[in-house]
Amino acid sequence: MHQTHKAIGLLGGTFDPIHLGHLRMALELYQVLDLASVHIVPCRQPMHRKQPVATPEQRFAMVKCAIAAEPALFANDIEIQRKGPTYTIDTLLEMRKSFPGIPLCLMMGIDAFLGLASWHRWLDLLTYAHIIVAHRPHYQIPLDGSTAELLKTHLKEEASFIHENLAGGILLRPITALEISATDIRKQIAMGRNPRYLLPDSVYDYIKQQGIYSVGKI
């Protein structure tokens, strides 16, 4: 199905806290793929990792602080509002209802893509969205297995595909490698160290105000 609308990007995660690595990835893919916007979607209850330290409401507030000055990025609380476990397929189904004629692009790092087969209803994801895989230098594209088979059947080279079709394509795109870890940021804050230049100042100010990652909370 050929469309004429620019695609919308979706970048999900725990964002505990959101940092410059997340933001740079969102902005670079927005620019290089000529997207309409990128929705930053904090999950409420992640299924593939331990529960976040910050509450869902705090993590959403940090996202809003982080992107307040960037009109290309939008804080979306669709998963925060949903009760129970967070499944990406449910988010795509809801977004498809809200944007019925606009292509959706699910953004993820190569590390997440390599583990895609463990996701709930992972084979259905491409029915409702494209997948944009951000390269990082130290990961290799799989040559065999279920993820490799998915690439063989859905890999596209031209960005125009994601704007002309509602779903079904996989694009691989390199991004600036910022090796920033939310875990390390939390540890630094708990140790009383300054994490400036790893995350936006507005986010760090909010963290200090809320006392989110103080000693005894991580």
Secondary structure in CASP SS format (residue, H / E / C, confidence):
PFRMAT SS
TARGET T0000
AUTHOR 0000-0000-0000
METHOD secondary structure of the structure
MODEL  1
M C 1.00
H C 1.00
Q C 1.00
T C 1.00
H C 1.00
K C 1.00
A C 1.00
I E 1.00
G E 1.00
L E 1.00
L E 1.00
G E 1.00
G E 1.00
T C 1.00
F C 1.00
D C 1.00
P C 1.00
I C 1.00
H C 1.00
L H 1.00
G H 1.00
H H 1.00
L H 1.00
R H 1.00
M H 1.00
A H 1.00
L H 1.00
E H 1.00
L H 1.00
Y H 1.00
Q H 1.00
V H 1.00
L C 1.00
D C 1.00
L C 1.00
A C 1.00
S E 1.00
V E 1.00
H E 1.00
I E 1.00
V E 1.00
P E 1.00
C C 1.00
R C 1.00
Q C 1.00
P C 1.00
M C 1.00
H C 1.00
R C 1.00
K C 1.00
Q C 1.00
P C 1.00
V C 1.00
A C 1.00
T C 1.00
P H 1.00
E H 1.00
Q H 1.00
R H 1.00
F H 1.00
A H 1.00
M H 1.00
V H 1.00
K H 1.00
C H 1.00
A H 1.00
I H 1.00
A C 1.00
A C 1.00
E C 1.00
P C 1.00
A C 1.00
L E 1.00
F E 1.00
A E 1.00
N C 1.00
D C 1.00
I H 1.00
E H 1.00
I H 1.00
Q H 1.00
R C 1.00
K C 1.00
G C 1.00
P C 1.00
T C 1.00
Y C 1.00
T H 1.00
I H 1.00
D H 1.00
T H 1.00
L H 1.00
L H 1.00
E H 1.00
M H 1.00
R H 1.00
K H 1.00
S H 1.00
F C 1.00
P C 1.00
G C 1.00
I C 1.00
P C 1.00
L E 1.00
C E 1.00
L E 1.00
M E 1.00
M E 1.00
G E 1.00
I H 1.00
D H 1.00
A H 1.00
F H 1.00
L H 1.00
G C 1.00
L H 1.00
A H 1.00
S H 1.00
W C 1.00
H C 1.00
R C 1.00
W H 1.00
L H 1.00
D H 1.00
L H 1.00
L H 1.00
T H 1.00
Y H 1.00
A C 1.00
H E 1.00
I E 1.00
I E 1.00
V E 1.00
A E 1.00
H E 1.00
R C 1.00
P C 1.00
H C 1.00
Y C 1.00
Q C 1.00
I C 1.00
P C 1.00
L C 1.00
D C 1.00
G C 1.00
S H 1.00
T H 1.00
A H 1.00
E H 1.00
L H 1.00
L H 1.00
K H 1.00
T H 1.00
H H 1.00
L E 1.00
K C 1.00
E C 1.00
E C 1.00
A C 1.00
S H 1.00
F H 1.00
I H 1.00
H H 1.00
E H 1.00
N C 1.00
L C 1.00
A C 1.00
G C 1.00
G C 1.00
I E 1.00
L E 1.00
L E 1.00
R E 1.00
P E 1.00
I C 1.00
T C 1.00
A C 1.00
L C 1.00
E C 1.00
I C 1.00
S C 1.00
A H 1.00
T H 1.00
D H 1.00
I H 1.00
R H 1.00
K H 1.00
Q H 1.00
I H 1.00
A H 1.00
M C 1.00
G C 1.00
R C 1.00
N C 1.00
P C 1.00
R E 1.00
Y C 1.00
L C 1.00
L E 1.00
P C 1.00
D H 1.00
S H 1.00
V H 1.00
Y H 1.00
D H 1.00
Y H 1.00
I H 1.00
K H 1.00
Q H 1.00
Q H 1.00
G C 1.00
I C 1.00
Y C 1.00
S C 1.00
V C 1.00
G C 1.00
K C 1.00
I C 1.00
END
